[in-house]
Amino acid sequence: MDAEQSRAGEVSAGDSPGREAVTADARVSAELLATWRDRALAYLREQLGSDAPHTLGDPTVFTWSPLEGEGAAAVFAFSATRGTNQPTAYYVVAGETESNYYAAEDLTPEEAWELHLGTRFMLVLGVAQMPISGAPEDPPYDMQGDAELIVRRVSDTASIDNVHLAAMFDVDGHKHAVLRARLSGKPVYIMARDAPHGFSTKTHLSPHFAYRLHIGHVLRREAKPDAS
């Protein structure tokens, strides 16, 4: 994935990349949705055992995937106690993809789908998280300068401070940085270095979580098929 494919400000976790997300779709039959629901429940029983739910919420269907070899899928909401007395909200994804489930946090179904895409991207490409305190680089990575360059592409007046490296990922030899900073006094993540540039205000999430969400958003936006 080329960092120049997405300019700063054109990609952010809050943008809506398309209209393929629907609660029901004529191209996905009721029988197929029932199959996906059963598959999701079976997967959750494998993963959660006695904590697995018996029912799932209404599906949000995504009729295409930007990932090669994958296709339509559905996102179902559910809750599970995971060995406690307090139920926690989750999403599970099933369909023409590898099933997986995720903590719901404050995500919408569309964002859960993007998180799934980003997670699949990392797994398929073997993306590895790099140690932040690794061997020194020559020349050293200028985090402050990189952050300022990205911000200046969208604002000449925004202030930026408290920049530090939150996470780094190796994507086929390219280094994707997640910076944490304060932008005009508000905490943000900045996707920087070789990563498709962008911002996320979801700093209550881990940088790894925010990175997967961002990558999924980029994939969904860049590869969106022409509307028919």
Long-range contacts (C-beta under 8 A, 24 or more apart in sequence): 1-171, 1-174, 1-196, 1-215, 1-218, 2-196, 3-174, 3-193, 3-194, 3-195, 3-196, 3-197, 5-196, 5-218, 5-222, 6-196, 6-197, 6-198, 6-218, 6-221, 6-222, 7-153, 7-197, 8-150, 8-151, 8-153, 8-154, 8-197, 8-198, 8-199, 9-153, 9-154, 9-197, 9-198, 9-199, 10-198, 11-191, 11-196, 11-197, 11-198, 11-214, 11-217, 11-218, 11-221, 12-198, 12-199, 12-200, 12-217, 13-111, 13-198, 13-199, 13-200, 13-201, 13-202, 13-210, 13-213, 13-214, 13-217, 14-201, 15-217, 15-221, 16-110, 17-217, 17-220, 17-221, 17-224, 18-220, 18-221, 18-224, 19-227, 20-62, 20-63, 20-64, 20-224, 21-60, 21-61, 21-62, 21-109, 21-110, 21-113, 22-60, 22-61, 22-63, 23-58, 23-59, 23-60, 23-61, 24-61, 25-61, 25-63, 27-63, 27-72, 28-61, 28-63, 28-72, 28-74, 33-59, 33-61, 33-74, 36-73, 36-74, 36-94, 36-95, 37-74, 37-76, 37-94, 39-94, 39-99, 40-74, 40-76, 40-92, 40-93, 40-94, 40-99, 43-92, 43-94, 43-99, 43-101, 44-78, 44-80, 44-92, 44-101, 47-101, 48-80, 48-82, 51-80, 51-81, 51-82, 51-83, 52-80, 53-78, 53-79, 53-80, 56-92, 60-109, 60-110, 60-113, 62-95, 62-113, 64-225, 65-96, 65-97, 65-117, 66-117, 66-219, 66-220, 66-222, 66-223, 66-224, 67-97, 67-117, 67-120, 67-121, 67-124, 67-219, 70-96, 70-97, 70-120, 71-95, 71-96, 71-97, 72-96, 73-97, 73-113, 73-116, 75-109, 75-112, 75-113, 75-116, 77-104, 77-109, 98-123, 105-202, 105-204, 105-205, 105-209, 106-202, 106-204, 107-213, 111-213, 113-216, 113-220, 114-213, 114-216, 114-217, 114-219, 114-220, 115-209, 115-212, 115-213, 115-216, 116-216, 117-215, 117-216, 117-219, 117-220, 118-211, 118-212, 118-213, 118-214, 118-215, 118-216, 118-217, 118-219, 119-212, 119-216, 121-212, 121-215, 121-216, 121-219, 122-169, 122-212, 122-215, 125-171, 125-172, 127-169, 127-170, 127-171, 127-176, 128-169, 128-170, 129-167, 129-168, 129-169, 129-170, 129-208, 130-168, 130-169, 130-170, 130-175, 131-168, 132-165, 132-167, 132-168, 141-165, 141-175, 141-177, 141-193, 143-177, 143-179, 143-192, 146-177, 146-179, 146-192, 146-193, 147-179, 147-181, 147-190, 147-192, 150-190, 150-192, 150-197, 151-183, 151-190, 153-197, 158-183, 158-184, 159-183, 159-184, 159-185, 160-184, 163-190, 166-207, 167-207, 167-208, 167-211, 168-193, 169-195, 169-211, 171-195, 176-211, 178-207, 178-210, 178-211, 180-207, 189-214
